[in-house]
Amino acid sequence: MTMLRTPPVRTSRRTLAQIFTWPLLIGVLSTVGLISALVGDGLWDGVSWLALLLPILLYALFLLRPRR
């Protein structure tokens, strides 16, 4: 019977800023997109489209990324 050994897992400590920087940025941009969609037309529509497209693109990127 052979025993499979797994490599040791290294845990690194991360600060709260490192953990929440990207989710907070995505949340702020989504909020800007929602508010700009309500504010007006023209340039505001473009801002809202770009800001609200970011979470969708990130989701697709991580969904289609190969698993390790």
ZAMARLO-848250 format. One record per atom (N, C-alpha, C): residue in three letters; x, y, z. Coordinates in steps of 0.05 Angstrom, whole numbers, plus 5000, padded with zeros to 4 digits. Atoms other than C-alpha are relative to their C-alpha. Example, Ala and Ser with C-alpha at 12.3 -4.5 7.8 and 13.67 -1.06 7.14 Angstrom:
residues 2
ala501849765000ala524649105156ala501850245000ser498449764999ser527349795143ser498550225014
This chain:
residues 68
met501749775000met500050005000met501850255000thr498449765001thr502950674980thr498550245012met501149764987met501751305019met500750244982leu499649765016leu500851924977leu500550245020arg499449774983arg504052535009arg499250254985thr500749745012thr501253214997thr502150205010pro498049794992pro505953814998pro498850165023pro500949834977pro505554245061pro498750254989val501549765008val500654815055val501250245015arg499049764987arg503655495069arg497750205002thr502149804996thr498855985099thr501450275005ser498949734996ser500556715092ser497850175011arg501949824988arg497157235133arg499650244981arg500749775017arg493557775094arg498650215017thr501449794986thr491258445120thr497250044990leu502749945009leu484158685116leu500050164974ala499949845024ala486159185063ala500649824976gln499350185022gln489158625020gln497549824993ile502350175005ile482858205028ile497750154987phe502449865009phe477658745015phe500450214979thr499549785019thr480959214965thr498449964974trp501450055025trp478358894901trp497049985002pro503050004997pro471258724926pro498950275005leu501049734994leu470559434953leu500150174974leu499849855025leu472959734887leu497849924980ile502150105018ile468159294847ile497250105010gly502549904989gly462459494894gly499650304995val500249715005val464060244887val499450054971leu500549965029leu464360194811leu497249924992ser502850085006ser457759824809ser498050215010thr501849794989thr454560354853thr500150254982val499749785019val457360894807val498449954975gly501550075024gly454460524748gly497050025004leu502949984994leu447560464780leu499150295003ile500849724997ile447361194800ile500250154974ser499849865025ser449861434733ser497849924980ala502350095017ala444361024699ala497550165007leu502449864991leu439261404740leu500250304995val499649725001val442362094733val499250134973gly500649865025gly441862254659gly500649834976asp499650135026asp443062094587asp502750084988gly497549935013gly448862134539gly502449885012leu497550094988leu455562084574leu499449815024trp500750164976trp452161804637trp499349724992asp500750275010asp449461214597asp502549844995gly497450145006gly456461034573gly501449935026val498750064974val459161084644val498649775014ser501550224987ser453660634670ser500549734986trp499550255015trp454760114615trp502749895007leu497350094994leu462260084629leu500249905028ala499850084972ala461560064704ala498549755007leu501650244994leu456159534704leu500949764984leu498950225015leu459759114652leu502449875014leu497750114986leu465859024697leu499549765016pro500550254984pro462858524747pro499349764982ile500850225018ile459958114689ile502549894987leu497550095013leu466758084654leu501849855020leu498350134980leu470357904718leu498849725007tyr501350254995tyr465257354732tyr500649804978ala499550185023ala466157064662ala503049925000leu497150064999leu473757114669leu500649785020phe499450204980phe473956724733phe498449744996leu501550245006leu468656234710leu501449834978leu498750145022leu472456054646leu503049945006arg497250054994arg479356044680arg500449715007pro499550294995pro482355344682pro500549965030arg499650074972arg482255014750arg502849895005arg497450114993arg488654834786arg499749725011
